[in-house]
């Protein structure tokens, strides 16, 4: 293994305390990120029980003591990995949806992106873990709130951008989307369903979230054309 002295927590120097403190924080953030990057694929492939601190340290070219220094326990590292991966997935779904033009395309892009990843299932394992480790629950709670708030913001932006008529408030739509995603994906993983099947089921359960102004205009025109003929038939 390579020399790991650069990975050890940096001790501030006495000559420039402010600069040293900033360097310490920067080094700490980089080390945490490196450990998360190394741990996530191992946890996703082997699970919590199948991954040891030694495995993670070797993958990160770090010392096992650095994992306990930054995360305290393997379980805390697992939950933080799962939360980070879910937020990465949420960002990817927003990016995929930016290219859409209709409410149907928007919902399909979201569902397709979410079901193509195992990040939701990974996060669900973290949810189960926090049931027994309530000290880890605050991180999960913050992640869920951020997930919903950013999802609501992105959806409201699309509605305003395209002039869609939303059928639900943005916050409600975001919470409903992720609740459906977690439920459908967990059930689908248990049943061995493919990403395509998961996407199809999500679209079925979600239904319509909004209507475009073009659709509303066409509906009004049809109603206007039909109204005279209906009154003539009745007379």
JOLINRA-V338203 format. One line per field, one symbol per residue. phi: phi as a letter, one per 20 degrees, with the letter a starting at -180 (. if undefined). burial: # if it has 16 or more other C-alpha atoms within 10 Angstrom, else .. A space follows every 10 residues. Layout:
BEGIN
phi->???
burial->???
END
This chain:
BEGIN
phi->.ffdffefgf egeffbgfff ffffffffff fgfffffffg ffffednffe ddfffffffe lcegfffffe cmcffffgff gffffffffg ffffffffee ccgfffffff fffffedeff ffffffffff fecffefgff ffffffgfff ffffffffff fdmfdfebfg ffffffgfff gfffffffff emffgfffff ffffffmeda cfffffffff ffffffgfff fffff
burial->......#..# .........# ...#..##.. ##.####### .###...#.. ###..##.## ####.##..# #..####### #######.## #.##.##..# .###.##### #####..### #######.## .....##..# ..##..#### ##.###.##. ...###...# #.###.##.# ##.###.#.. ....#..##. ###..#..## ##........ .......... .....
END
